Amino acid sequence: MQVTEVANEGLKRAYTVVVPASSIALQKDKRLAEIAKDIKLPGFRPGKVPQKLVQARYGTAVMGEVLEASVQEASGKIVADNNLRPALQPKIEVTKFPEGEGDLEFRMDVEVLPEIPMPDFSGISLTRLKAAPGEEDITKALENITRRQASLEETEARAAAKGEVLVCDFVGRIGGEEFQGGTASDMPIEVAGPGFIPGFTEQLEGMAPGEERLVKVAFPAEYGSAELAGKDAEFTVTAKALKIYAKPALDDEFAKKLGLESMEKLREAITDSLQREYDSLGRMAIKRKLLDALAERASFTVPEGMVDNEFAQIWQRVEADLKAGKLDGDDAGKDEATLKAEYRAIAERRIRLGLLLSEIGRTNNIQVSREELGQAMRAEVQRYPGQEKQVYDFFQKNPQAIENLRSPIFEEKVVDFMLELAKVEDETVSAEKLAEAAQQA
């Protein structure tokens, strides 16, 4: 085999390879001989089929196998001999193979992973935000629980207050004409509650059963129906009944219905749940700060092909949002060229950080154990109650699905490793500030 390097620029390498015809013929004859031992044809004993007949029947297919095997073997040898670390699967192009005979010539183009310098983790200073559940947080959580457990009961006819429920009939019109989906009967509507067009439920405050009211709203520009999006509408609303939430008493009996021994145990469970939520938000916030600090220190070149693939995935989602008119506020109004440039920069940052995290893990022997993968798989299974067996079967039949669980575990372990080496100071903040910081992450 003759190998010639024809390109070596940045992270891109290219080689031309010539595999001698004699090597191809030898491999082909060897494979045909293996087939001849097992094939059964009428009129011939096993293993006694003439070579010419084996060649006629299987020669083309065997030649395809031999070529594929020869290219794989040769490209693998080039990678090994040159100590290459391919970023993506090498691109192979057969440049010469005259009439299926003669020397096989092909070109191999490959992008390699860059040399990645390790940052000085001790030079990274971070603030870890922490919050603890207060009495107000626990009370609010209890109110939400009792509200979910509450039953709706009709009450006397009077003006409805926020949070109460009016049972209504309504007819919607645009430009004086009724529109499809704008009419309903006996619809329970929470006053000033969610789930309707913005501004609709707020206008029902103070309305009493038997009263009719004209509600004027504007459909959001990003509304799901293009026929209604951005248009002004009027609804004639007739209130028929008023209902209120009858909340259960907060006592030990209520706690027992939820599977806990007492109200004290319920409060402890709520406190623990809130603390886990706050710790998760704090983790999100400090992880983003850590990645930002790493991005500032990472200046190595990244493989263009990896950036292309990442950008293609991002842009596919952006194009879908463009067609649906659902671009977020920061992107709305920008032309396509600007959006592409910004999202390509995001793709490059993701690839650079991903490569850096991977290299940090590799050089520091950070690994994901089978036990950790098993825990992740069980957690994934629990997300589908009633379908546990099907999900387990899916993982058993698709080993790659289990491997897909490895990346996020590996990333979190690398983050933990870096946080141990960085300078981290804790700061206690309110739950609101913590949530705000996590939202920016």
C-alpha positions as CSV (number, residue, x, y, z in Angstrom):
1,M,0.0,0.0,0.0
2,Q,1.3,3.4,-1.0
3,V,0.3,6.4,1.1
4,T,1.0,10.0,0.2
5,E,0.1,13.0,2.3
6,V,-1.3,15.7,0.0
7,A,-2.7,18.2,2.5
8,N,-1.8,19.3,6.0
9,E,-3.3,22.7,6.9
10,G,-4.6,23.5,10.3
11,L,-6.7,20.6,11.4
12,K,-7.3,19.2,7.9
13,R,-5.3,16.3,6.6
14,A,-5.6,14.5,3.2
15,Y,-3.9,11.4,1.9
16,T,-3.9,9.5,-1.4
17,V,-3.7,5.8,-1.1
18,V,-2.9,3.1,-3.7
19,V,-3.8,-0.5,-2.9
20,P,-2.1,-2.9,-5.4
21,A,-4.3,-4.9,-7.7
22,S,-2.4,-8.0,-6.4
23,S,-3.6,-7.4,-2.9
24,I,-7.2,-6.8,-4.0
25,A,-7.1,-10.0,-6.1
26,L,-5.6,-12.0,-3.2
27,Q,-8.4,-10.9,-0.8
28,K,-11.0,-11.6,-3.4
29,D,-9.8,-15.1,-4.2
30,K,-9.6,-15.8,-0.5
31,R,-13.2,-14.7,0.1
32,L,-14.5,-16.7,-2.9
33,A,-12.7,-19.8,-1.6
34,E,-14.4,-19.4,1.7
35,I,-17.8,-19.1,0.0
36,A,-17.1,-22.1,-2.2
37,K,-16.7,-24.3,0.9
38,D,-20.3,-23.7,2.0
39,I,-22.5,-23.1,-1.0
40,K,-24.8,-25.7,-2.3
41,L,-25.8,-25.8,-6.0
42,P,-27.8,-28.4,-7.9
43,G,-25.5,-31.0,-9.5
44,F,-22.5,-30.3,-7.4
45,R,-21.4,-31.8,-4.1
46,P,-20.7,-29.2,-1.3
47,G,-17.2,-27.7,-1.7
48,K,-16.9,-29.0,-5.3
49,V,-18.5,-26.0,-7.2
50,P,-16.1,-24.9,-9.9
51,Q,-14.3,-21.7,-9.2
52,K,-15.5,-20.0,-12.4
53,L,-19.1,-20.6,-11.4
54,V,-18.5,-19.2,-7.9
55,Q,-16.9,-16.2,-9.5
56,A,-19.8,-15.7,-11.9
57,R,-22.4,-15.8,-9.1
58,Y,-20.6,-14.0,-6.3
59,G,-17.7,-12.1,-7.9
60,T,-19.4,-8.7,-8.0
61,A,-20.7,-8.9,-4.4
62,V,-17.4,-10.2,-3.1
63,M,-15.5,-7.4,-4.9
64,G,-17.7,-4.8,-3.2
65,E,-16.9,-6.5,0.2
66,V,-13.1,-6.6,-0.6
67,L,-13.0,-2.9,-1.7
68,E,-14.9,-1.8,1.5
69,A,-12.6,-3.9,3.7
70,S,-9.5,-2.6,1.9
71,V,-10.5,1.0,2.3
72,Q,-11.4,0.5,6.0
73,E,-8.1,-1.3,6.7
74,A,-6.0,1.3,4.8
75,S,-7.7,4.3,6.4
76,G,-7.4,2.7,9.9
77,K,-3.7,2.2,9.3
78,I,-3.2,5.8,8.2
79,V,-4.9,7.0,11.4
80,A,-2.8,4.7,13.6
81,D,0.5,5.3,11.8
82,N,0.1,9.1,11.9
83,N,-1.3,9.2,15.5
84,L,-4.4,11.0,14.2
85,R,-7.4,11.8,16.4
86,P,-10.2,12.2,13.9
87,A,-12.9,14.7,14.9
88,L,-15.4,13.1,12.5
89,Q,-15.6,10.0,10.3
90,P,-13.0,10.5,7.5
91,K,-14.3,11.3,4.0
92,I,-13.4,8.6,1.4
93,E,-13.5,9.1,-2.3
94,V,-12.4,6.4,-4.7
95,T,-10.5,8.2,-7.5
96,K,-9.4,5.2,-9.7
97,F,-10.4,1.6,-10.1
98,P,-10.3,0.8,-13.8
99,E,-13.2,-1.4,-14.8
100,G,-13.2,-3.1,-11.4
101,E,-9.7,-4.3,-11.9
102,G,-6.2,-2.9,-11.4
103,D,-4.9,-0.8,-8.5
104,L,-7.4,0.8,-6.2
105,E,-6.7,4.5,-5.6
106,F,-8.7,6.6,-3.2
107,R,-8.3,9.9,-1.3
108,M,-9.0,10.2,2.4
109,D,-9.8,13.7,3.9
110,V,-10.0,13.9,7.7
111,E,-10.2,16.7,10.3
112,V,-8.3,16.0,13.5
113,L,-8.9,17.1,17.0
114,P,-6.8,20.1,18.1
115,E,-4.2,20.2,20.8
116,I,-6.2,21.5,23.8
117,P,-4.2,23.3,26.5
118,M,-5.5,22.8,30.0
119,P,-6.6,26.0,31.7
120,D,-5.5,27.0,35.2
121,F,-8.5,26.0,37.3
122,S,-7.1,27.7,40.4
123,G,-7.3,31.0,38.5
124,I,-11.1,30.7,38.1
125,S,-13.0,32.6,40.8
126,L,-16.8,31.9,41.2
127,T,-19.6,32.8,43.5
128,R,-22.1,30.0,44.3
129,L,-25.5,31.3,45.1
130,K,-27.5,29.5,47.8
131,A,-31.0,29.9,49.2
132,A,-32.9,28.2,51.9
133,P,-36.7,27.7,52.1
134,G,-38.3,30.2,54.4
135,E,-41.7,30.1,56.1
136,E,-43.3,32.0,53.3
137,D,-42.0,29.5,50.7
138,I,-43.3,26.6,52.7
139,T,-46.7,28.3,53.2
140,K,-47.0,29.0,49.5
141,A,-46.2,25.3,48.7
142,L,-48.8,24.2,51.1
143,E,-51.4,26.5,49.5
144,N,-50.5,25.0,46.1
145,I,-50.9,21.5,47.5
146,T,-54.3,22.2,49.1
147,R,-55.5,24.0,45.9
148,R,-54.7,20.9,43.9
149,Q,-56.6,18.8,46.4
150,A,-59.5,21.2,46.6
151,S,-62.9,20.6,45.1
152,L,-65.0,23.1,43.2
153,E,-68.3,23.9,45.0
154,E,-71.0,26.3,43.8
155,T,-71.6,29.2,46.0
156,E,-74.2,32.1,46.3
157,A,-74.6,34.4,43.4
158,R,-72.3,37.4,43.9
159,A,-69.5,39.3,42.3
160,A,-66.5,37.0,41.5
161,A,-63.1,37.7,43.0
162,K,-59.7,36.7,41.7
163,G,-59.0,33.0,41.9
164,E,-62.7,32.1,42.0
165,V,-64.4,30.3,39.0
166,L,-67.2,31.5,36.9
167,V,-69.1,29.0,34.7
168,C,-69.8,30.9,31.5
169,D,-71.1,30.8,28.0
170,F,-69.3,33.0,25.5
171,V,-69.4,33.9,21.8
172,G,-66.3,35.4,20.1
173,R,-66.4,37.7,17.1
174,I,-63.8,39.3,14.9
175,G,-65.0,42.3,12.8
176,G,-68.6,41.4,13.9
177,E,-68.3,37.8,12.6
178,E,-68.2,34.7,14.7
179,F,-65.1,32.6,14.2
180,Q,-64.4,28.9,14.6
181,G,-63.4,27.9,18.1
182,G,-64.6,31.1,19.6
183,T,-67.8,29.7,21.1
184,A,-68.3,27.6,24.3
185,S,-71.0,26.7,26.8
186,D,-70.7,25.9,30.5
187,M,-67.0,26.7,30.5
188,P,-65.4,27.0,33.9
189,I,-63.1,30.0,33.9
190,E,-60.8,31.1,36.7
191,V,-61.0,34.8,37.3
192,A,-57.7,36.4,36.5
193,G,-56.3,32.9,35.9
194,P,-54.2,31.4,33.1
195,G,-55.2,29.4,30.1
196,F,-57.0,32.0,28.0
197,I,-56.1,34.9,25.7
198,P,-54.1,37.4,27.7
199,G,-56.4,40.0,29.3
200,F,-59.5,37.8,28.9
201,T,-59.9,36.3,32.4
202,E,-58.9,39.5,34.1
203,Q,-61.9,41.3,32.7
204,L,-64.3,38.9,34.5
205,E,-63.4,40.2,38.0
206,G,-66.5,41.5,39.7
207,M,-68.9,39.7,37.3
208,A,-71.9,37.9,38.9
209,P,-74.0,35.0,37.7
210,G,-76.8,36.2,35.4
211,E,-74.6,39.1,34.2
212,E,-73.5,39.6,30.5
213,R,-70.3,41.4,29.7
214,L,-68.4,42.3,26.6
215,V,-64.7,41.4,26.8
216,K,-62.3,42.9,24.3
217,V,-58.9,41.3,23.7
218,A,-56.2,41.0,21.1
219,F,-54.8,37.6,20.0
220,P,-51.0,37.5,20.5
221,A,-48.9,37.9,17.3
222,E,-47.4,34.5,17.9
223,Y,-50.8,32.8,18.5
224,G,-51.0,29.2,17.1
225,S,-53.7,29.9,14.6
226,A,-52.5,32.2,11.7
227,E,-56.1,33.2,11.0
228,L,-56.4,34.7,14.5
229,A,-52.8,35.8,15.3
230,G,-52.6,39.5,16.0
231,K,-56.3,40.3,15.5
232,D,-58.7,42.1,17.8
233,A,-61.7,40.2,19.1
234,E,-64.8,40.7,21.2
235,F,-66.4,38.1,23.4
236,T,-70.0,38.2,24.7
237,V,-69.7,36.4,28.0
238,T,-72.7,35.3,30.1
239,A,-71.9,34.2,33.7
240,K,-74.2,31.3,34.8
241,A,-72.7,30.2,38.2
242,L,-70.0,31.0,40.6
243,K,-67.8,28.3,42.2
244,I,-65.1,28.4,44.8
245,Y,-62.3,26.1,45.8
246,A,-63.1,24.2,49.0
247,K,-59.7,23.5,50.4
248,P,-59.1,20.7,52.9
249,A,-58.0,21.5,56.4
250,L,-54.2,21.5,57.0
251,D,-54.1,18.8,59.7
252,D,-52.6,15.4,60.3
253,E,-55.4,13.7,58.4
254,F,-54.7,15.7,55.3
255,A,-51.0,14.7,55.6
256,K,-51.9,11.0,55.9
257,K,-54.0,11.2,52.7
258,L,-50.7,12.3,51.0
259,G,-48.9,9.3,52.5
260,L,-47.1,11.1,55.4
261,E,-47.5,10.6,59.1
262,S,-48.3,14.1,60.2
263,M,-48.3,17.8,59.2
264,E,-44.8,18.0,60.7
265,K,-43.6,15.3,58.3
266,L,-45.4,17.0,55.4
267,R,-43.6,20.3,56.2
268,E,-40.3,18.5,56.3
269,A,-40.9,16.9,53.0
270,I,-41.8,20.2,51.4
271,T,-38.7,21.8,52.9
272,D,-36.5,19.1,51.5
273,S,-38.1,19.3,48.1
274,L,-37.7,23.1,48.0
275,Q,-34.1,22.8,49.1
276,R,-33.4,20.3,46.3
277,E,-35.0,22.7,43.9
278,Y,-32.9,25.7,45.1
279,D,-29.7,23.6,45.1
280,S,-30.5,22.6,41.5
281,L,-31.0,26.3,40.5
282,G,-27.7,27.2,42.2
283,R,-26.0,24.4,40.3
284,M,-27.3,25.7,37.0
285,A,-26.1,29.2,37.8
286,I,-22.6,28.3,38.9
287,K,-22.2,25.9,36.0
288,R,-23.0,28.7,33.5
289,K,-20.4,30.9,35.2
290,L,-17.9,28.2,35.1
291,L,-18.5,27.5,31.4
292,D,-18.3,31.3,30.7
293,A,-14.9,31.4,32.5
294,L,-13.7,28.4,30.5
295,A,-14.9,29.9,27.2
296,E,-12.8,33.0,27.9
297,R,-9.7,30.8,28.4
298,A,-10.3,28.5,25.5
299,S,-8.9,29.9,22.3
300,F,-7.9,26.8,20.3
301,T,-9.2,26.2,16.8
302,V,-12.2,23.8,16.5
303,P,-12.9,21.4,13.6
304,E,-15.0,23.1,11.0
305,G,-16.9,19.9,10.2
306,M,-18.1,19.6,13.9
307,V,-19.2,23.2,13.9
308,D,-21.1,22.7,10.6
309,N,-23.0,19.7,12.1
310,E,-23.8,21.6,15.3
311,F,-24.9,24.7,13.4
312,A,-27.1,22.6,11.1
313,Q,-29.0,21.1,14.1
314,I,-29.4,24.6,15.6
315,W,-30.5,26.2,12.4
316,Q,-33.1,23.5,11.7
317,R,-34.9,24.5,14.9
318,V,-34.5,28.2,14.2
319,E,-36.0,27.8,10.7
320,A,-39.0,25.9,12.2
321,D,-39.5,28.9,14.6
322,L,-39.2,31.3,11.7
323,K,-41.9,29.5,9.7
324,A,-44.1,29.3,12.8
325,G,-43.5,33.0,13.7
326,K,-42.2,31.9,17.1
327,L,-38.8,33.6,17.3
328,D,-38.0,34.9,20.7
329,G,-37.7,38.5,21.5
330,D,-33.9,38.7,21.0
331,D,-34.1,37.3,17.5
332,A,-37.3,38.9,16.2
333,G,-36.5,41.5,13.6
334,K,-33.1,40.3,12.7
335,D,-32.3,39.3,9.1
336,E,-31.3,35.7,8.2
337,A,-27.6,36.6,7.7
338,T,-27.4,38.1,11.1
339,L,-29.2,35.1,12.7
340,K,-26.9,32.7,10.9
341,A,-23.8,34.5,12.1
342,E,-25.0,34.6,15.7
343,Y,-26.0,31.0,15.8
344,R,-22.9,29.8,14.1
345,A,-20.9,31.6,16.9
346,I,-23.1,29.7,19.4
347,A,-22.4,26.4,17.6
348,E,-18.6,27.1,17.7
349,R,-18.7,27.9,21.4
350,R,-20.6,24.7,22.1
351,I,-18.1,22.6,20.2
352,R,-15.1,24.3,21.8
353,L,-16.5,23.8,25.3
354,G,-17.5,20.3,24.6
355,L,-14.0,19.4,23.4
356,L,-12.4,21.1,26.3
357,L,-14.7,19.3,28.8
358,S,-13.9,16.0,27.1
359,E,-10.2,16.6,27.2
360,I,-10.3,17.6,30.8
361,G,-12.1,14.4,31.6
362,R,-9.7,12.3,29.5
363,T,-6.5,13.7,30.9
364,N,-7.8,13.4,34.5
365,N,-9.2,9.9,34.0
366,I,-12.8,10.9,34.8
367,Q,-15.1,8.0,33.9
368,V,-18.7,7.0,34.1
369,S,-19.3,3.7,36.0
370,R,-21.7,1.0,35.0
371,E,-23.5,1.7,38.3
372,E,-24.0,5.4,37.3
373,L,-25.3,4.4,33.9
374,G,-27.7,1.9,35.5
375,Q,-29.0,4.6,37.9
376,A,-29.5,7.0,34.9
377,M,-31.4,4.3,33.0
378,R,-33.6,3.5,36.0
379,A,-34.4,7.2,36.4
380,E,-35.3,7.4,32.7
381,V,-37.6,4.4,33.0
382,Q,-39.4,6.0,35.9
383,R,-40.3,8.9,33.7
384,Y,-42.7,6.7,31.9
385,P,-45.1,5.1,34.5
386,G,-47.0,2.2,33.1
387,Q,-44.5,1.7,30.3
388,E,-41.5,0.5,32.3
389,K,-41.1,-2.8,30.5
390,Q,-41.2,-1.2,27.1
391,V,-38.6,1.3,28.1
392,Y,-36.3,-1.4,29.6
393,D,-36.7,-3.5,26.4
394,F,-35.8,-0.4,24.3
395,F,-32.6,0.0,26.3
396,Q,-31.8,-3.7,26.0
397,K,-32.2,-3.7,22.2
398,N,-30.4,-0.3,21.7
399,P,-27.1,-0.2,23.6
400,Q,-26.4,3.2,22.0
401,A,-29.4,4.6,23.9
402,I,-27.7,3.7,27.1
403,E,-24.5,5.3,25.9
404,N,-26.5,8.5,25.2
405,L,-27.0,8.7,28.9
406,R,-23.3,8.8,29.5
407,S,-22.6,12.3,28.1
408,P,-24.6,14.3,30.6
409,I,-23.2,12.2,33.6
410,F,-19.7,12.7,32.3
411,E,-20.2,16.4,31.9
412,E,-21.5,16.8,35.4
413,K,-18.5,14.8,36.8
414,V,-16.1,17.0,34.9
415,V,-17.9,20.2,36.3
416,D,-17.6,18.8,39.8
417,F,-13.9,18.2,39.2
418,M,-13.3,21.7,38.1
419,L,-15.4,23.2,40.9
420,E,-13.1,21.4,43.4
421,L,-10.1,23.2,41.9
422,A,-11.6,26.6,41.3
423,K,-11.9,29.3,44.0
424,V,-15.6,29.2,45.0
425,E,-17.2,31.4,47.5
426,D,-20.8,30.9,48.8
427,E,-23.3,33.7,48.9
428,T,-26.8,33.3,50.5
429,V,-29.5,35.1,48.5
430,S,-33.3,35.1,48.2
431,A,-35.1,32.4,46.3
432,E,-36.2,35.1,43.8
433,K,-32.6,36.2,43.1
434,L,-31.5,32.6,42.8
435,A,-34.2,31.8,40.3
436,E,-33.3,34.9,38.3
437,A,-29.6,33.9,38.1
438,A,-30.6,30.4,37.0
439,Q,-32.8,31.7,34.3
440,Q,-29.9,33.6,32.8
441,A,-27.9,30.4,32.7
